[in-house]
Amino acid sequence: MELNSNEIVDFKNGKKAVFAKFIEVYKDRIYNNVIRFVCNQNDAEEITQRVFIKCYQECSKFRGEAKLSVWIFRIAYNESLNFLKKRNKWVFDEAISHNRRTIQAPIVFENLERQDKKELIEKAMRILKADERWVLILWCYEDLSYNEIAVYTGFTLSNVKIKLHRAKQQLKQELEPFKNHFYE
């Protein structure tokens, strides 16, 4: 379910009925990406709300040169970064890097359930730099190509490749102690 060309014109003109559909179309995707980025449900809800408020306030500025989804994902990324900066939550980039070895392989891991694996991945992702984490989220969860990620983020194609490579390598390194639990 996407907005058609007439609805996009109405969206740009601030029609509330179309904006309600816009929210319905994008709310889950935006929330899911934001929560993966900030790793906190309350923060993700607040940021998602801010994203849609900003979209409503700025809808007339949507030029239509790129897809509407590109526009909203860029807003979501910027709002997430701004939120983290304001809340001094740069633990992802600095504080955790000092404590990176806090993820230790437990002595006994007999039946590691899916939720446990998910939590390990989320902990490892928190260690990534913010821009690398966002690129990885778009690649893994949105299944975007490198070119699409470059459009969505505004990074150059080579920068996307570098950031994604670094993120994968870092994730691999952080999950190395648990590799036997991911491959059965």
C-alpha positions in Angstrom: 0.0 0.0 0.0 1.6 3.2 -1.2 0.3 6.7 -2.0 -0.6 7.2 -5.6 0.4 10.3 -7.5 -2.9 12.2 -6.7 -2.5 11.3 -3.0 1.1 12.6 -3.1 -0.2 16.0 -4.5 -2.8 16.0 -1.7 -0.1 15.1 0.8 2.0 18.0 -0.3 -1.0 20.3 0.1 -1.5 19.1 3.7 -4.7 17.2 3.3 -5.3 15.4 6.6 -7.1 12.4 5.2 -4.1 11.6 3.0 -1.8 12.3 5.8 -3.6 9.7 7.9 -3.0 7.1 5.1 0.6 8.2 4.9 1.0 7.5 8.6 -0.7 4.1 8.2 1.6 3.2 5.3 4.9 4.2 7.0 4.4 4.0 10.7 5.5 0.4 11.2 8.6 0.6 9.0 9.7 3.9 10.5 9.2 2.7 14.1 10.9 -0.6 13.4 14.0 1.1 12.0 14.1 3.7 14.7 13.9 1.2 17.5 16.7 -0.8 15.9 18.7 2.4 15.8 18.1 3.8 19.3 17.4 0.4 21.1 14.7 1.8 23.4 11.0 1.5 22.9 10.0 4.8 24.6 12.6 6.7 22.7 11.6 5.0 19.4 7.9 5.9 20.0 8.8 9.5 20.7 11.1 9.8 17.7 8.6 8.2 15.4 6.0 10.7 16.5 8.4 13.5 15.9 9.1 12.2 12.4 5.4 12.3 11.5 5.0 15.7 13.0 7.9 17.0 11.0 6.5 15.3 7.9 3.2 17.1 8.4 4.9 20.4 9.0 7.3 20.1 6.1 5.0 18.2 3.6 4.8 21.2 1.2 8.6 21.0 0.9 8.5 17.5 -0.5 9.7 18.0 -4.1 9.0 14.6 -5.5 12.5 14.2 -6.9 12.9 11.0 -4.9 10.4 8.5 -3.6 8.3 9.6 -0.6 9.8 6.7 1.3 13.3 8.1 0.7 12.2 11.5 2.1 10.6 10.0 5.3 13.6 7.7 5.9 16.0 10.6 5.7 13.8 12.5 8.2 13.7 9.5 10.5 17.5 9.1 10.4 18.0 12.8 11.1 15.5 12.9 13.9 17.1 9.8 15.4 20.5 11.3 15.3 19.3 14.6 16.7 17.4 12.8 19.5 20.5 10.9 20.5 22.7 14.0 20.5 20.2 15.9 22.6 19.9 13.1 25.1 23.7 12.5 25.2 23.2 9.0 24.2 26.4 8.7 22.2 27.2 5.6 24.3 26.9 3.7 21.1 30.0 5.4 19.7 32.2 6.2 22.7 31.3 4.7 26.0 30.5 1.2 24.7 33.7 1.2 22.7 35.6 1.4 26.0 33.5 -1.5 27.3 33.3 -3.5 24.2 34.4 -6.7 25.8 31.4 -6.7 28.1 29.8 -9.2 25.8 31.4 -12.4 27.0 30.6 -15.9 26.0 28.8 -17.6 28.9 30.2 -20.9 30.1 27.0 -22.8 29.4 24.8 -21.9 26.5 22.8 -25.2 25.9 19.6 -24.0 24.3 20.0 -20.5 23.1 16.5 -19.5 21.9 15.7 -17.1 19.1 15.1 -14.3 21.5 18.5 -14.8 23.0 20.0 -14.6 19.6 18.1 -11.4 18.8 19.3 -9.8 22.1 22.9 -10.7 21.3 22.6 -9.2 17.8 21.0 -6.0 19.3 23.8 -5.7 21.9 26.4 -6.1 19.2 24.6 -3.5 16.9 24.7 -1.0 19.8 28.5 -1.0 19.4 28.4 0.2 15.8 28.7 3.8 14.9 25.4 5.5 14.3 25.7 5.9 10.6 27.0 2.4 10.1 24.2 1.0 12.2 21.6 2.9 10.1 23.1 1.6 6.8 23.1 -1.9 8.2 19.5 -1.6 9.3 18.5 -0.4 5.8 20.4 -3.2 4.2 19.2 -6.0 6.5 15.7 -5.1 7.4 14.6 -3.0 4.5 16.4 -5.1 2.0 17.7 -2.1 0.1 20.5 -2.2 -2.5 23.7 -0.2 -2.0 22.4 2.4 -4.5 19.1 2.7 -2.7 20.8 3.1 0.6 22.9 5.9 -0.9 19.8 7.7 -2.1 18.0 7.2 1.3 20.9 8.4 3.4 22.6 10.9 1.1 25.9 9.1 1.4 28.0 8.4 -1.7 27.8 4.9 -3.1 31.4 4.2 -2.1 30.7 5.5 1.4 27.7 3.2 1.8 29.9 0.2 0.8 32.6 1.2 3.3 30.1 1.8 6.1 28.3 -1.5 5.4 31.6 -3.4 5.2 32.8 -1.9 8.5 29.4 -2.7 10.2 29.4 -6.3 9.0 33.0 -6.8 10.1 32.4 -5.2 13.5 29.2 -7.3 14.0 31.1 -10.4 13.0 33.8 -9.6 15.5 31.4 -8.9 18.3 29.4 -12.1 17.7 32.5 -14.3 17.2 32.3 -15.7 20.8 28.7 -16.9 20.0 29.2 -18.3 16.5 28.5 -21.9 17.5 25.1 -20.8 18.7 24.1 -19.2 15.4 25.2 -22.2 13.3 23.7 -25.4 14.5 
